[in-house]
Amino acid sequence: MKSTIPLFLLTLMLLTSSQLWAKVSNNEAKQLGKNLTPMGAVKKGNRSGTIPIWTGGITQPVNGYTIGAHHPDPFSKDQVLFKINHANVGKFSDKLSKGQIALLKANPDHYLKIYPTRRSSAYSQKVYDAVRKNATTAALDDNGNGVKNSKIASPFPIPKNALEVMWNHILRYRGEFLHRKSYSTSVDRSGKYVPLLSEDKIRFNYALGEGRNNKLLVSVIQRILEPPRLTGGILLVREAVNQAQTARQAWSYHKGQRRVRRAPSFAYDAYQSGSDGLRTVDEIDMYNGSPDRYNWKLLGKREMYIPFNNYKAHSNEAKFEALMQKRHLNPEFLRYELHRVWVVEASLKKDKRHIYGKRTFYIDEDSWQITVVDTYNTHNELWRVAEGFSINYYQLPVQMYVLEVQHDLFANRYFSSGMHNGLSPVDFNVHYDKKNFRPVSIYRLGIR
């Protein structure tokens, strides 16, 4: 006689197993710090030796660094191994994204300078301990729209599916507090641009251990300082870990009106202010926000040339004017290395709306940061490609972007953001109380 399982019981079993599947056993977690790095990357190098073993990364400030100054390049003596351009791109197509290939083919003067691979990513023992604990406690929540039972850093160092990889990026450690001034600008076909200078004050609630389950992930105040026509605009954003339960909250202060208003459309494919329509809100930090509009698929791992250790682009030697070029950034200031990346594909759900029909994410295994994104329109045409250029802020240490760029392949334009050239570097030593991130706070800032 065949046994049958009632439908409600089968459903319960599936739901229960999916929650347990997100966690790993203590035996699996013991791999962290052994054959896996404390963050979950493969510790050993590749067979050819072009990717070296991870030996701990940079854990201390390098010689010549002083607090408040730009970071001396620990790899300044490295020589370029070779360049990839439109003429030889086919030879390296297996280690580039489709977007990178399209960008090189469309611009004969563009090239990638390939350097020796330096696995510089490192974090504090506090972060490693949190990741180790998260591995056996964290679980996806609300069909993957949230994460529970994790704090401080990436929740799934040994991921089992695409959403776990994406949450590793969203919840990755970026310090606890942050103050920075940075430039962003859109560059038109002729190479013209108008820089926008903004100031950010950020409180990483999740990194402080306050972000369990539905609590806050991050609180941000951004104030526009230049150009004059936009000066005085202020944006406040409070982001929950689980946006299925608590949606993103945003308020804006309008200088002319001297009023604070809710900004309900600051999410998904709403365009980022000042980007000239080249970047959506959910492309800030390469990807942010609720993943509920897409179906997610883990395509595995591969070796790929990605932006890494971009100390030269971050330095004061790279003048803003020299970095900005027609159609693309000045490749002389950019560094690419061969690294292993996780590959995740997002396909728009049939009942959801977004200007992007498909997105392919390439996530660095050592830091859980998205490094490259290929973006397709709803007709499955490759439309845009984004790249995130990072360094190890070794005074903490933490791996973080110093520059993000979004290329529009159809319009031959690009948007660049997060540049500190000519400005003071990011300050992680500030402290902001929760009460600093209320609507009344940005009203007071606006009327000063």
Buried (B, 14 or more C-beta within 10 A) or exposed (E): EEEEEEEEEEEEEEEEEBBEEBBBEEEBBBBBBEEBBBBBBBBEBBEEEBBEEBEEBBBEBBEEBEEEEBBBBBBEEBEEBEEBBBEEBEEBEEBBBBBBBBBBBBBEEBBBBBBBBBBBBBBBEEBBEBBBBBBBBBBBBBEBBBBBBBBBBBBBBBBBBBBBBBBBBBBBBBBBBBBBBBBBBBBBEEEEBBBBBBBBBBBBBBBBEBBEBBBBBBBBBBBBBBEEEBEBBBBBBBBBBBBBEBBBBBBBBEBEEEEBEEBEEBBBBBBBBBBBEBBBBBBBBBBBBBBBBBBBBBEEBBBBBBBBBBBBBBBEEBEBEEBBBBBBBBBEBBBBBBBBBBBBBBBBEEEEEBBBBBBBBBBBBBBBBBBBBBBBBEEEEBBBBBBBBBBBBBBBBBBBBBBBBBBBBEBBBBBBBBBBBBBEBBBBBBEBEEEBBBBEBBBEBBEE
